[in-house]
Amino acid sequence: MKVKYTKSFTSAAKHLNGKELKSLQKAISGVKAANVIHEISDCRKLVGYDHVYRIRVGSRRAFFTFHVEVVGDTVFFRYLVPRGQAYDRHMQDLLRTADKE
């Protein structure tokens, strides 16, 4: 699969320590190697959304949108946030907006 990142995601990834950074790199390489969304390990579709998924990376959650395009499959990583912030109201509003795009 193709992978794209938002500026917010890459900025959050820069602040990870060694172990979490390696886990994130492993998760992203797993996404790139996958042929379908169900092959991605530890990936869950969020309830109430059409295109938003999350991958658990240590104590953080990587949220991404997945749209099947005419040309191919693209995974667009949008947010990388700590678990405590992952499911608060502000993040839910951001994910709803991303889901509609």
Legacy VTK file of the C-alpha trace (Angstrom):
# vtk DataFile Version 3.0
C-alpha trace
ASCII
DATASET POLYDATA
POINTS 101 float
0.000 0.000 0.000
0.991 3.593 -0.454
1.567 5.666 2.673
1.221 9.434 3.171
1.625 11.545 6.317
0.310 14.851 7.612
2.620 17.463 9.060
1.033 16.838 12.472
1.848 13.131 12.289
5.484 13.627 11.281
5.967 16.262 13.966
4.634 13.906 16.653
6.807 11.079 15.329
9.947 13.210 15.733
9.311 13.418 19.481
9.245 9.650 20.042
11.995 7.899 21.990
13.975 4.956 20.603
11.643 2.094 21.511
8.442 3.866 20.440
10.088 5.088 17.240
11.116 1.534 16.331
7.566 0.331 17.021
6.166 3.065 14.780
8.610 2.210 11.998
7.648 -1.457 12.291
3.935 -0.587 12.123
4.443 1.620 9.055
6.495 -1.039 7.282
3.696 -3.513 8.044
1.203 -1.145 6.433
3.385 -0.778 3.342
3.742 -4.559 3.016
0.016 -5.256 3.421
-2.139 -5.904 0.378
-5.458 -5.374 2.169
-6.404 -3.535 5.355
-7.060 -6.790 7.249
-3.398 -7.803 6.928
-2.216 -4.877 9.084
-1.432 -6.109 12.584
-3.119 -4.432 15.563
-5.299 -2.315 13.272
-8.877 -1.535 14.268
-11.604 0.335 12.444
-13.151 2.965 14.697
-16.842 2.497 15.377
-18.995 5.217 13.869
-16.551 6.158 11.100
-16.402 5.047 7.490
-12.693 5.431 6.750
-10.852 5.981 10.078
-8.623 3.308 11.611
-6.108 3.174 14.455
-2.926 1.271 15.130
-1.634 0.877 18.664
2.041 1.870 18.934
3.061 1.392 22.562
1.205 3.962 24.630
0.284 5.984 21.544
-2.390 5.630 18.904
-1.755 6.277 15.221
-4.959 7.314 13.471
-5.240 7.082 9.719
-7.800 7.268 6.992
-8.000 4.623 4.295
-9.662 5.294 0.977
-9.585 2.952 -1.960
-8.677 5.097 -4.931
-9.048 4.282 -8.579
-5.276 4.129 -9.052
-4.475 2.124 -5.911
-4.709 1.919 -2.146
-3.431 4.817 -0.031
-3.115 4.930 3.752
-2.998 8.523 4.999
-1.601 8.799 8.529
-3.118 11.877 10.149
-2.539 11.856 13.911
-0.169 10.251 16.397
-1.340 11.007 19.917
-0.936 9.583 23.424
-3.610 7.135 24.517
-5.116 9.628 26.988
-5.779 12.141 24.222
-6.746 9.598 21.593
-10.405 9.331 22.493
-11.237 12.770 23.896
-13.862 15.030 22.340
-11.404 17.231 20.434
-9.785 14.236 18.732
-13.196 12.782 17.875
-14.125 16.054 16.158
-10.866 16.013 14.174
-11.459 12.412 13.123
-15.039 13.133 12.038
-13.732 15.918 9.813
-11.050 13.640 8.366
-13.636 10.914 7.772
-15.684 13.208 5.537
-12.744 14.163 3.289
LINES 1 102
101 0 1 2 3 4 5 6 7 8 9 10 11 12 13 14 15 16 17 18 19 20 21 22 23 24 25 26 27 28 29 30 31 32 33 34 35 36 37 38 39 40 41 42 43 44 45 46 47 48 49 50 51 52 53 54 55 56 57 58 59 60 61 62 63 64 65 66 67 68 69 70 71 72 73 74 75 76 77 78 79 80 81 82 83 84 85 86 87 88 89 90 91 92 93 94 95 96 97 98 99 100
